[in-house]
Amino acid sequence: MNSIENIKVIVEEALLSLGITPEQARNEEEGQWTVYRETLEIYLDAWTLGSEQQALFYFQAEDQPVFQVISPFCQVPTSNYEEFLEEILDVNIALYKVSLGVRAEGGVACVKYRSLANNLTREEVLEALDAVAYYAELFSKVFQEKYGVTLLERQD
């Protein structure tokens, strides 16, 4: 099983393979990184599933390492809100490796990849990054055209 320290090394090796130094990507909080693709901000996180979160997993297990990649990409539309949410639910069934979500706080739509990181590999990190970026770019265009959403801009 990977420890959080091992996961940090794996994530940073994956970033290095993309030409991104750990110093460029690291955030203030341990186990958090930010990378950019075009106009997207993509966040990578690693943490241990504590007892307060174990109910979110399908069996009772504390201290499970978790790896997440998430990219908020647009504001939720104010008109056609229910239609937008229904489309997100419909689309989620067909997505591979990721899901679309909406954060009520701030009214932001995002693409998220999350998994237990017991056996995390550099390849999985790269695949997660690629999948999140691909779908965030795709749905930015689709939702802007269909709903006139405001796209989020990178803040570097």
C-alpha positions, 0 to 999 in steps of 0.5 A: 500500500502506498503511503501519502509520502510515496504518493507525493513522490509518484505525483511529482515524478509524473509532473516532472515527466510533463516538464513541470517541476514540483516547485512550480506545481506545489501549493501551500498545503502538503499533498496539493498541486496546481497545473495549467493546460491552456486556460484550465486550472487543474488541481491534484490532491492526495490525502488519507481518508479519515474516519469522518469520511469512511462512510463515503466509501463502500466499506469501513476503512480508515487511513486509505490514501486518496488521489484526486484530480479536479478542474473547475471549468465554468460557472453554472448557468442561471437560466436553464439551470435544471436542464443543465443539471439533467445534462450533467447527470445524463453525461456522467453515465457515459464518461470514463474515469471521471465525473462531472459535478457542480459545487453549490458554493460558487456555482461552479461546474467541474470535472473530477477524477478520484480513486483510492491510491493504494496502488497509484502509479505514475501512469495513473496520475498522467491518465487522470490528468489527461482525462480531466483536462480533455473533458474540461476542455470539451465541456467548456466548449459544449456548455458555452455554446449550449448554455452561454456559461461563463468559462473560468480563467486560470489564475496564475 
